[in-house]
Amino acid sequence: MTLAPETTDLSVQLQLEDGWFTVCDLSRLLPGRGMAALLPDGRQAALFRDRNGTLYAIDNRDPFCGAAVLSRGLTGTRQGRPFVASPLLKQCFDLETGQCLDDESVRVATYEVRVA
């Protein structure tokens, strides 16, 4: 989802199995920086807002080491694909699909994001 930079006073929501879950105010997501959110079932999501205002949400757990750290990773693009690099082992995960760009057999969950 892409938003105009001046959009304020809105909430970011993730689509979960039982409906939309409000995570935070849009103003809390700074471009280029991730943020972790605790979900009702105890899992964590990593949320990102790129410099164009596009929002992404993936599982916060790094599947290579098991730590909940992807929200602290560095964001960038590789061949036009937005990604986050794990701060621990540096594997990159596509923010749109969850696919690991360094190991095609690994993927993290993604969440549909909306602003309400």
mmCIF file of the C-alpha atoms, coordinates in Angstrom:
data_MODEL
# 
_entry.id   MODEL 
# 
loop_
_atom_site.group_PDB 
_atom_site.id 
_atom_site.type_symbol 
_atom_site.label_atom_id 
_atom_site.label_alt_id 
_atom_site.label_comp_id 
_atom_site.label_asym_id 
_atom_site.label_entity_id 
_atom_site.label_seq_id 
_atom_site.pdbx_PDB_ins_code 
_atom_site.Cartn_x 
_atom_site.Cartn_y 
_atom_site.Cartn_z 
_atom_site.occupancy 
_atom_site.B_iso_or_equiv 
_atom_site.pdbx_formal_charge 
_atom_site.auth_seq_id 
_atom_site.auth_comp_id 
_atom_site.auth_asym_id 
_atom_site.auth_atom_id 
_atom_site.pdbx_PDB_model_num 
ATOM 1   C CA . MET A 1 1   ? 0.000  0.000   0.000  1.00 0.00 ? 1   MET A CA 1 
ATOM 2   C CA . THR A 1 2   ? 1.437  3.425   -0.973 1.00 0.00 ? 2   THR A CA 1 
ATOM 3   C CA . LEU A 1 3   ? 0.495  6.601   0.871  1.00 0.00 ? 3   LEU A CA 1 
ATOM 4   C CA . ALA A 1 4   ? 1.129  10.284  0.385  1.00 0.00 ? 4   ALA A CA 1 
ATOM 5   C CA . PRO A 1 5   ? 3.853  11.547  2.760  1.00 0.00 ? 5   PRO A CA 1 
ATOM 6   C CA . GLU A 1 6   ? 1.529  14.126  4.334  1.00 0.00 ? 6   GLU A CA 1 
ATOM 7   C CA . THR A 1 7   ? -1.050 11.533  5.470  1.00 0.00 ? 7   THR A CA 1 
ATOM 8   C CA . THR A 1 8   ? -1.468 11.701  9.275  1.00 0.00 ? 8   THR A CA 1 
ATOM 9   C CA . ASP A 1 9   ? -3.808 10.588  12.071 1.00 0.00 ? 9   ASP A CA 1 
ATOM 10  C CA . LEU A 1 10  ? -4.368 7.197   10.497 1.00 0.00 ? 10  LEU A CA 1 
ATOM 11  C CA . SER A 1 11  ? -3.873 3.688   11.866 1.00 0.00 ? 11  SER A CA 1 
ATOM 12  C CA . VAL A 1 12  ? -1.908 0.868   10.264 1.00 0.00 ? 12  VAL A CA 1 
ATOM 13  C CA . GLN A 1 13  ? -3.763 -2.445  10.229 1.00 0.00 ? 13  GLN A CA 1 
ATOM 14  C CA . LEU A 1 14  ? -2.715 -5.990  9.328  1.00 0.00 ? 14  LEU A CA 1 
ATOM 15  C CA . GLN A 1 15  ? -5.002 -8.664  7.891  1.00 0.00 ? 15  GLN A CA 1 
ATOM 16  C CA . LEU A 1 16  ? -5.042 -11.637 10.263 1.00 0.00 ? 16  LEU A CA 1 
ATOM 17  C CA . GLU A 1 17  ? -7.103 -14.837 10.017 1.00 0.00 ? 17  GLU A CA 1 
ATOM 18  C CA . ASP A 1 18  ? -9.955 -13.350 12.050 1.00 0.00 ? 18  ASP A CA 1 
ATOM 19  C CA . GLY A 1 19  ? -9.974 -9.855  10.554 1.00 0.00 ? 19  GLY A CA 1 
ATOM 20  C CA . TRP A 1 20  ? -8.073 -6.590  10.583 1.00 0.00 ? 20  TRP A CA 1 
ATOM 21  C CA . PHE A 1 21  ? -5.824 -5.852  13.566 1.00 0.00 ? 21  PHE A CA 1 
ATOM 22  C CA . THR A 1 22  ? -4.750 -2.283  14.388 1.00 0.00 ? 22  THR A CA 1 
ATOM 23  C CA . VAL A 1 23  ? -0.997 -2.158  14.956 1.00 0.00 ? 23  VAL A CA 1 
ATOM 24  C CA . CYS A 1 24  ? 0.006  1.494   15.358 1.00 0.00 ? 24  CYS A CA 1 
ATOM 25  C CA . ASP A 1 25  ? -0.460 5.049   14.158 1.00 0.00 ? 25  ASP A CA 1 
ATOM 26  C CA . LEU A 1 26  ? 0.936  5.618   10.678 1.00 0.00 ? 26  LEU A CA 1 
ATOM 27  C CA . SER A 1 27  ? 3.126  8.429   12.032 1.00 0.00 ? 27  SER A CA 1 
ATOM 28  C CA . ARG A 1 28  ? 5.114  5.834   14.051 1.00 0.00 ? 28  ARG A CA 1 
ATOM 29  C CA . LEU A 1 29  ? 6.482  4.238   10.867 1.00 0.00 ? 29  LEU A CA 1 
ATOM 30  C CA . LEU A 1 30  ? 9.501  6.180   9.686  1.00 0.00 ? 30  LEU A CA 1 
ATOM 31  C CA . PRO A 1 31  ? 10.675 5.698   6.101  1.00 0.00 ? 31  PRO A CA 1 
ATOM 32  C CA . GLY A 1 32  ? 13.576 3.264   5.879  1.00 0.00 ? 32  GLY A CA 1 
ATOM 33  C CA . ARG A 1 33  ? 13.202 1.990   9.458  1.00 0.00 ? 33  ARG A CA 1 
ATOM 34  C CA . GLY A 1 34  ? 11.378 -1.074  10.705 1.00 0.00 ? 34  GLY A CA 1 
ATOM 35  C CA . MET A 1 35  ? 9.143  -1.528  13.718 1.00 0.00 ? 35  MET A CA 1 
ATOM 36  C CA . ALA A 1 36  ? 8.070  -4.717  15.509 1.00 0.00 ? 36  ALA A CA 1 
ATOM 37  C CA . ALA A 1 37  ? 4.469  -5.325  16.542 1.00 0.00 ? 37  ALA A CA 1 
ATOM 38  C CA . LEU A 1 38  ? 3.131  -7.998  18.874 1.00 0.00 ? 38  LEU A CA 1 
ATOM 39  C CA . LEU A 1 39  ? 0.155  -9.831  17.391 1.00 0.00 ? 39  LEU A CA 1 
ATOM 40  C CA . PRO A 1 40  ? -2.747 -11.270 19.437 1.00 0.00 ? 40  PRO A CA 1 
ATOM 41  C CA . ASP A 1 41  ? -1.473 -14.862 19.035 1.00 0.00 ? 41  ASP A CA 1 
ATOM 42  C CA . GLY A 1 42  ? 1.990  -13.977 20.391 1.00 0.00 ? 42  GLY A CA 1 
ATOM 43  C CA . ARG A 1 43  ? 3.767  -13.807 17.033 1.00 0.00 ? 43  ARG A CA 1 
ATOM 44  C CA . GLN A 1 44  ? 5.514  -10.643 15.924 1.00 0.00 ? 44  GLN A CA 1 
ATOM 45  C CA . ALA A 1 45  ? 5.285  -8.745  12.650 1.00 0.00 ? 45  ALA A CA 1 
ATOM 46  C CA . ALA A 1 46  ? 7.960  -6.467  11.242 1.00 0.00 ? 46  ALA A CA 1 
ATOM 47  C CA . LEU A 1 47  ? 6.490  -3.350  9.615  1.00 0.00 ? 47  LEU A CA 1 
ATOM 48  C CA . PHE A 1 48  ? 8.261  -1.105  7.133  1.00 0.00 ? 48  PHE A CA 1 
ATOM 49  C CA . ARG A 1 49  ? 7.502  2.107   5.270  1.00 0.00 ? 49  ARG A CA 1 
ATOM 50  C CA . ASP A 1 50  ? 9.706  2.943   2.327  1.00 0.00 ? 50  ASP A CA 1 
ATOM 51  C CA . ARG A 1 51  ? 10.634 6.436   1.154  1.00 0.00 ? 51  ARG A CA 1 
ATOM 52  C CA . ASN A 1 52  ? 7.728  6.387   -1.335 1.00 0.00 ? 52  ASN A CA 1 
ATOM 53  C CA . GLY A 1 53  ? 5.248  5.685   1.467  1.00 0.00 ? 53  GLY A CA 1 
ATOM 54  C CA . THR A 1 54  ? 4.656  2.026   0.596  1.00 0.00 ? 54  THR A CA 1 
ATOM 55  C CA . LEU A 1 55  ? 3.899  -0.159  3.624  1.00 0.00 ? 55  LEU A CA 1 
ATOM 56  C CA . TYR A 1 56  ? 5.049  -3.750  4.117  1.00 0.00 ? 56  TYR A CA 1 
ATOM 57  C CA . ALA A 1 57  ? 4.626  -6.308  6.882  1.00 0.00 ? 57  ALA A CA 1 
ATOM 58  C CA . ILE A 1 58  ? 6.427  -9.633  7.271  1.00 0.00 ? 58  ILE A CA 1 
ATOM 59  C CA . ASP A 1 59  ? 7.066  -12.081 10.079 1.00 0.00 ? 59  ASP A CA 1 
ATOM 60  C CA . ASN A 1 60  ? 9.654  -10.610 12.458 1.00 0.00 ? 60  ASN A CA 1 
ATOM 61  C CA . ARG A 1 61  ? 11.327 -13.985 13.135 1.00 0.00 ? 61  ARG A CA 1 
ATOM 62  C CA . ASP A 1 62  ? 14.542 -14.676 11.219 1.00 0.00 ? 62  ASP A CA 1 
ATOM 63  C CA . PRO A 1 63  ? 14.135 -18.303 10.058 1.00 0.00 ? 63  PRO A CA 1 
ATOM 64  C CA . PHE A 1 64  ? 17.901 -18.853 9.981  1.00 0.00 ? 64  PHE A CA 1 
ATOM 65  C CA . CYS A 1 65  ? 18.578 -18.136 13.647 1.00 0.00 ? 65  CYS A CA 1 
ATOM 66  C CA . GLY A 1 66  ? 15.109 -18.021 15.240 1.00 0.00 ? 66  GLY A CA 1 
ATOM 67  C CA . ALA A 1 67  ? 15.507 -14.522 16.704 1.00 0.00 ? 67  ALA A CA 1 
ATOM 68  C CA . ALA A 1 68  ? 12.775 -11.890 16.294 1.00 0.00 ? 68  ALA A CA 1 
ATOM 69  C CA . VAL A 1 69  ? 15.010 -9.289  14.642 1.00 0.00 ? 69  VAL A CA 1 
ATOM 70  C CA . LEU A 1 70  ? 13.922 -8.600  11.058 1.00 0.00 ? 70  LEU A CA 1 
ATOM 71  C CA . SER A 1 71  ? 12.339 -5.287  12.093 1.00 0.00 ? 71  SER A CA 1 
ATOM 72  C CA . ARG A 1 72  ? 15.872 -4.083  12.924 1.00 0.00 ? 72  ARG A CA 1 
ATOM 73  C CA . GLY A 1 73  ? 17.282 -4.944  9.514  1.00 0.00 ? 73  GLY A CA 1 
ATOM 74  C CA . LEU A 1 74  ? 18.459 -2.610  6.796  1.00 0.00 ? 74  LEU A CA 1 
ATOM 75  C CA . THR A 1 75  ? 16.079 -2.008  3.901  1.00 0.00 ? 75  THR A CA 1 
ATOM 76  C CA . GLY A 1 76  ? 16.974 -1.595  0.260  1.00 0.00 ? 76  GLY A CA 1 
ATOM 77  C CA . THR A 1 77  ? 16.220 -2.858  -3.230 1.00 0.00 ? 77  THR A CA 1 
ATOM 78  C CA . ARG A 1 78  ? 17.781 -5.645  -5.277 1.00 0.00 ? 78  ARG A CA 1 
ATOM 79  C CA . GLN A 1 79  ? 16.861 -5.829  -8.959 1.00 0.00 ? 79  GLN A CA 1 
ATOM 80  C CA . GLY A 1 80  ? 13.871 -3.593  -8.219 1.00 0.00 ? 80  GLY A CA 1 
ATOM 81  C CA . ARG A 1 81  ? 12.610 -5.767  -5.350 1.00 0.00 ? 81  ARG A CA 1 
ATOM 82  C CA . PRO A 1 82  ? 12.244 -4.134  -1.903 1.00 0.00 ? 82  PRO A CA 1 
ATOM 83  C CA . PHE A 1 83  ? 13.970 -6.159  0.811  1.00 0.00 ? 83  PHE A CA 1 
ATOM 84  C CA . VAL A 1 84  ? 15.117 -6.188  4.413  1.00 0.00 ? 84  VAL A CA 1 
ATOM 85  C CA . ALA A 1 85  ? 18.470 -7.720  5.358  1.00 0.00 ? 85  ALA A CA 1 
ATOM 86  C CA . SER A 1 86  ? 18.558 -9.597  8.638  1.00 0.00 ? 86  SER A CA 1 
ATOM 87  C CA . PRO A 1 87  ? 20.773 -7.757  11.126 1.00 0.00 ? 87  PRO A CA 1 
ATOM 88  C CA . LEU A 1 88  ? 22.290 -11.056 12.299 1.00 0.00 ? 88  LEU A CA 1 
ATOM 89  C CA . LEU A 1 89  ? 23.200 -13.275 9.353  1.00 0.00 ? 89  LEU A CA 1 
ATOM 90  C CA . LYS A 1 90  ? 22.459 -10.732 6.588  1.00 0.00 ? 90  LYS A CA 1 
ATOM 91  C CA . GLN A 1 91  ? 20.070 -12.830 4.473  1.00 0.00 ? 91  GLN A CA 1 
ATOM 92  C CA . CYS A 1 92  ? 17.698 -10.619 2.491  1.00 0.00 ? 92  CYS A CA 1 
ATOM 93  C CA . PHE A 1 93  ? 13.920 -11.090 2.455  1.00 0.00 ? 93  PHE A CA 1 
ATOM 94  C CA . ASP A 1 94  ? 11.619 -9.673  -0.220 1.00 0.00 ? 94  ASP A CA 1 
ATOM 95  C CA . LEU A 1 95  ? 9.179  -7.351  1.560  1.00 0.00 ? 95  LEU A CA 1 
ATOM 96  C CA . GLU A 1 96  ? 6.370  -8.095  -0.913 1.00 0.00 ? 96  GLU A CA 1 
ATOM 97  C CA . THR A 1 97  ? 6.559  -11.908 -1.017 1.00 0.00 ? 97  THR A CA 1 
ATOM 98  C CA . GLY A 1 98  ? 8.616  -12.917 2.045  1.00 0.00 ? 98  GLY A CA 1 
ATOM 99  C CA . GLN A 1 99  ? 10.945 -14.941 -0.203 1.00 0.00 ? 99  GLN A CA 1 
ATOM 100 C CA . CYS A 1 100 ? 14.568 -15.125 0.931  1.00 0.00 ? 100 CYS A CA 1 
ATOM 101 C CA . LEU A 1 101 ? 16.632 -13.655 -1.895 1.00 0.00 ? 101 LEU A CA 1 
ATOM 102 C CA . ASP A 1 102 ? 19.689 -15.653 -0.819 1.00 0.00 ? 102 ASP A CA 1 
ATOM 103 C CA . ASP A 1 103 ? 18.058 -19.086 -0.373 1.00 0.00 ? 103 ASP A CA 1 
ATOM 104 C CA . GLU A 1 104 ? 14.989 -19.895 -2.492 1.00 0.00 ? 104 GLU A CA 1 
ATOM 105 C CA . SER A 1 105 ? 13.926 -22.682 -0.106 1.00 0.00 ? 105 SER A CA 1 
ATOM 106 C CA . VAL A 1 106 ? 13.225 -20.175 2.700  1.00 0.00 ? 106 VAL A CA 1 
ATOM 107 C CA . ARG A 1 107 ? 10.327 -17.737 3.047  1.00 0.00 ? 107 ARG A CA 1 
ATOM 108 C CA . VAL A 1 108 ? 8.765  -15.698 5.859  1.00 0.00 ? 108 VAL A CA 1 
ATOM 109 C CA . ALA A 1 109 ? 5.070  -14.917 6.191  1.00 0.00 ? 109 ALA A CA 1 
ATOM 110 C CA . THR A 1 110 ? 3.748  -11.655 4.790  1.00 0.00 ? 110 THR A CA 1 
ATOM 111 C CA . TYR A 1 111 ? 0.720  -9.661  5.877  1.00 0.00 ? 111 TYR A CA 1 
ATOM 112 C CA . GLU A 1 112 ? -1.674 -7.524  3.912  1.00 0.00 ? 112 GLU A CA 1 
ATOM 113 C CA . VAL A 1 113 ? -1.458 -3.949  5.195  1.00 0.00 ? 113 VAL A CA 1 
ATOM 114 C CA . ARG A 1 114 ? -4.007 -1.177  5.081  1.00 0.00 ? 114 ARG A CA 1 
ATOM 115 C CA . VAL A 1 115 ? -4.461 2.280   6.595  1.00 0.00 ? 115 VAL A CA 1 
ATOM 116 C CA . ALA A 1 116 ? -7.750 3.181   8.216  1.00 0.00 ? 116 ALA A CA 1 
# 
